[in-house]
Amino acid sequence: MLVCALALQEFFVMALPNQSLLERRVLIGLGSGWICLFGFGTFGSLFAGWVGLFLLCAFLFLFRFQSMETVASRMGLSCLAFSYVPLLLGHLVWLRNLDAGVHWIILTLVVVMCGDSAAYFTGSAWGRRRLYPAVSPNKSLEGALGGLVGSLIGACVYKGFFLPNVSFGFVIALALLLGVLGQVGDLFESLLKRSFKVKDSGTLIPGHGGILDRLDSLLFAFAPAYYFIFFFG
């Protein structure tokens, strides 16, 4: 809940810098409170909470809008914030509740972080062709491929030490999926920051930016990891 609240704070500061303090606090409270429903472990409670969240958000904007011309876009950005942060981050709870949940969480972290590190060093050393210059001009195709290799190596090493009963084929498939989606998550946050015309999501972590800058890859990894393991694991 704390991480969710901090991430939502950064998102709303970027997306709606002129938002009133009361409005921002209410939206952060609603979003970080809604993530608690993942603890009940049922889709029914989660979607009931989503309905309630939307209705409360609609009620807030109906009676506290600042400009008739921007109220629709402001509410749309608020719903994007709820989908981007608590909805994706909450799957961490469900991932933990699976059999050997702690190992699945650590494996997800290993895949994403090894991929990030390998992409950085590979891109710095051999990066020549730009991956997606319109969104992130510093990322290269070589770095992206190096990141996938790093994700695979990290996953296989972790499997060898801590998941002996899981097949290498399953771990490789999961690592490829999360390695790709982790990089997509990084690009997606870069897209948002360019759209909002900011360099970093915040200043919470000196030298690294905000908490969203650290979570961007993981937000796109937790939910797919849960569903992949739940259905195929």
C-alpha positions as CSV (number, residue, x, y, z in Angstrom):
1,M,0.0,0.0,0.0
2,L,2.8,2.4,0.8
3,V,4.6,1.7,-2.5
4,C,1.3,2.1,-4.3
5,A,0.6,5.4,-2.6
6,L,4.1,6.7,-3.5
7,A,3.8,5.6,-7.1
8,L,0.3,7.1,-7.5
9,Q,1.6,10.4,-6.0
10,E,4.4,10.5,-8.6
11,F,1.9,9.7,-11.4
12,F,-0.5,12.4,-10.5
13,V,2.2,15.0,-10.1
14,M,3.4,14.2,-13.6
15,A,0.0,13.8,-15.2
16,L,-2.1,16.4,-13.4
17,P,0.4,19.0,-12.0
18,N,-2.4,21.5,-11.3
19,Q,-4.6,19.0,-9.5
20,S,-5.9,20.2,-6.1
21,L,-4.2,18.7,-3.0
22,L,-7.5,17.4,-1.7
23,E,-8.4,15.7,-5.0
24,R,-5.0,14.1,-5.2
25,R,-5.1,12.8,-1.7
26,V,-8.6,11.3,-2.2
27,L,-7.5,9.6,-5.4
28,I,-4.3,8.2,-3.8
29,G,-6.3,7.0,-0.9
30,L,-8.8,5.2,-3.1
31,G,-6.1,3.6,-5.3
32,S,-3.9,2.4,-2.4
33,G,-6.9,1.2,-0.4
34,W,-8.2,-0.8,-3.4
35,I,-5.0,-2.8,-3.6
36,C,-6.0,-4.4,-0.2
37,L,-8.7,-6.3,-2.0
38,F,-6.1,-8.5,-3.6
39,G,-5.6,-9.9,-0.2
40,F,-9.1,-11.5,-0.3
41,G,-7.9,-13.7,-3.1
42,T,-11.1,-13.6,-5.2
43,F,-11.8,-12.0,-8.6
44,G,-15.3,-11.1,-7.3
45,S,-14.1,-8.9,-4.5
46,L,-11.5,-7.3,-6.8
47,F,-14.0,-6.3,-9.5
48,A,-16.5,-5.2,-7.0
49,G,-13.8,-2.9,-5.6
50,W,-13.1,-1.7,-9.1
51,V,-16.8,-0.8,-9.6
52,G,-16.8,1.1,-6.3
53,L,-13.5,2.8,-7.2
54,F,-14.9,4.0,-10.5
55,L,-18.2,5.3,-9.0
56,L,-16.3,7.2,-6.3
57,C,-14.0,8.7,-8.8
58,A,-16.9,9.7,-11.0
59,F,-18.6,11.2,-7.9
60,L,-15.5,13.2,-7.1
61,F,-15.1,14.6,-10.6
62,L,-18.8,15.3,-10.9
63,F,-18.8,17.7,-8.0
64,R,-15.2,19.0,-7.9
65,F,-14.2,19.5,-11.5
66,Q,-11.9,22.5,-12.2
67,S,-12.7,22.9,-15.9
68,M,-15.5,21.6,-18.0
69,E,-13.2,21.3,-21.0
70,T,-10.6,19.1,-19.2
71,V,-12.8,17.0,-16.8
72,A,-13.0,14.0,-19.1
73,S,-9.3,13.9,-19.8
74,R,-8.5,14.3,-16.1
75,M,-10.8,11.4,-15.1
76,G,-9.3,9.3,-17.9
77,L,-5.8,9.9,-16.5
78,S,-7.0,9.0,-13.1
79,C,-8.5,5.7,-14.3
80,L,-5.2,5.1,-16.2
81,A,-3.3,5.6,-12.9
82,F,-5.5,3.0,-11.1
83,S,-5.0,0.5,-13.9
84,Y,-1.3,1.1,-14.2
85,V,-0.3,1.1,-10.5
86,P,-2.6,-0.7,-8.1
87,L,-4.1,-3.2,-10.6
88,L,-0.7,-4.4,-11.9
89,L,1.1,-4.1,-8.6
90,G,-1.6,-6.0,-6.7
91,H,-0.8,-9.2,-8.5
92,L,2.3,-9.3,-6.4
93,V,-0.1,-10.5,-3.6
94,W,-1.6,-13.2,-5.7
95,L,1.9,-14.3,-6.9
96,R,2.9,-14.6,-3.2
97,N,-0.1,-16.8,-2.4
98,L,0.8,-19.4,-5.0
99,D,2.7,-22.6,-3.9
100,A,6.3,-21.6,-3.5
101,G,5.1,-18.0,-3.9
102,V,8.3,-16.4,-2.4
103,H,10.4,-18.2,-5.0
104,W,8.2,-17.0,-7.9
105,I,8.5,-13.4,-6.6
106,I,12.3,-13.6,-6.4
107,L,12.5,-15.3,-9.8
108,T,10.5,-12.5,-11.3
109,L,12.8,-9.9,-9.7
110,V,15.9,-11.9,-10.9
111,V,14.6,-12.0,-14.5
112,V,13.7,-8.4,-14.6
113,M,16.8,-7.0,-12.8
114,C,19.3,-9.3,-14.6
115,G,17.6,-8.2,-17.9
116,D,17.9,-4.5,-17.0
117,S,21.5,-4.8,-16.0
118,A,22.5,-6.9,-19.0
119,A,20.7,-4.5,-21.4
120,Y,22.5,-1.5,-19.9
121,F,26.0,-3.0,-20.2
122,T,25.4,-4.6,-23.5
123,G,23.9,-1.5,-25.0
124,S,26.7,0.7,-23.6
125,A,29.4,-1.6,-25.1
126,W,27.9,-2.6,-28.4
127,G,24.7,-0.6,-29.0
128,R,24.5,0.7,-32.5
129,R,20.9,0.4,-33.8
130,R,18.3,2.4,-31.9
131,L,15.4,0.3,-30.6
132,Y,12.7,2.9,-30.4
133,P,14.2,6.4,-30.7
134,A,10.8,8.2,-30.6
135,V,10.2,6.9,-27.0
136,S,13.6,6.1,-25.6
137,P,16.5,7.3,-27.8
138,N,19.2,5.8,-25.6
139,K,18.0,2.2,-25.9
140,S,19.5,0.0,-28.6
141,L,18.4,-3.3,-30.3
142,E,21.7,-4.9,-29.1
143,G,20.9,-3.8,-25.5
144,A,17.4,-5.3,-25.8
145,L,18.8,-8.7,-27.0
146,G,21.5,-8.6,-24.3
147,G,18.8,-8.0,-21.8
148,L,16.9,-11.1,-22.9
149,V,20.0,-13.2,-22.6
150,G,20.6,-11.8,-19.1
151,S,17.1,-12.6,-18.1
152,L,17.5,-16.2,-19.3
153,I,20.8,-16.7,-17.5
154,G,19.5,-15.3,-14.3
155,A,16.4,-17.4,-14.4
156,C,18.3,-20.6,-15.2
157,V,20.8,-20.0,-12.4
158,Y,18.0,-19.3,-9.9
159,K,16.1,-22.4,-11.0
160,G,19.2,-24.6,-10.6
161,F,19.7,-23.5,-7.0
162,F,16.2,-23.0,-5.7
163,L,13.6,-24.6,-8.0
164,P,14.9,-28.1,-8.8
165,N,11.4,-29.6,-9.4
166,V,10.6,-27.1,-12.1
167,S,11.5,-27.9,-15.6
168,F,14.1,-25.8,-17.5
169,G,11.6,-25.4,-20.4
170,F,9.0,-23.8,-18.1
171,V,11.6,-21.4,-16.6
172,I,13.0,-20.5,-20.0
173,A,9.5,-19.8,-21.3
174,L,8.6,-17.7,-18.3
175,A,12.0,-15.8,-18.5
176,L,11.4,-15.0,-22.2
177,L,7.9,-13.7,-21.5
178,L,8.9,-11.6,-18.5
179,G,12.2,-10.4,-20.1
180,V,10.2,-9.0,-23.1
181,L,7.4,-7.5,-21.0
182,G,9.9,-6.0,-18.5
183,Q,11.4,-4.0,-21.4
184,V,8.0,-3.1,-22.7
185,G,7.1,-1.8,-19.3
186,D,10.3,0.4,-19.3
187,L,9.3,1.8,-22.7
188,F,5.8,2.4,-21.6
189,E,6.9,4.6,-18.7
190,S,9.2,6.4,-21.0
191,L,6.3,7.1,-23.3
192,L,4.3,8.5,-20.4
193,K,7.1,10.7,-19.2
194,R,7.6,12.1,-22.7
195,S,3.9,12.7,-23.0
196,F,4.0,14.6,-19.6
197,K,7.3,16.3,-20.5
198,V,9.2,15.2,-17.5
199,K,12.6,13.5,-17.3
200,D,12.0,11.4,-14.1
201,S,8.9,10.4,-12.3
202,G,10.2,11.8,-9.1
203,T,13.2,12.4,-6.9
204,L,12.6,9.8,-4.1
205,I,15.7,7.7,-5.0
206,P,18.7,10.0,-5.5
207,G,20.5,9.2,-8.8
208,H,17.7,7.0,-10.0
209,G,14.6,9.1,-10.1
210,G,11.3,8.2,-8.5
211,I,9.8,4.9,-7.4
212,L,7.9,4.5,-10.7
213,D,11.3,4.6,-12.5
214,R,12.2,1.6,-10.4
215,L,8.9,-0.2,-10.8
216,D,8.2,0.4,-14.5
217,S,9.6,-3.0,-15.6
218,L,8.2,-4.9,-12.6
219,L,4.7,-3.6,-13.1
220,F,4.5,-5.3,-16.5
221,A,6.0,-8.5,-15.0
222,F,4.1,-9.4,-11.8
223,A,0.6,-9.9,-13.4
224,P,1.9,-12.0,-16.4
225,A,4.1,-14.0,-14.1
226,Y,1.1,-14.8,-11.9
227,Y,-1.2,-15.9,-14.8
228,F,1.5,-17.9,-16.6
229,I,2.3,-19.8,-13.4
230,F,-1.3,-20.2,-12.4
231,F,-2.4,-21.6,-15.7
232,F,0.7,-23.5,-16.8
233,G,2.8,-24.0,-13.7
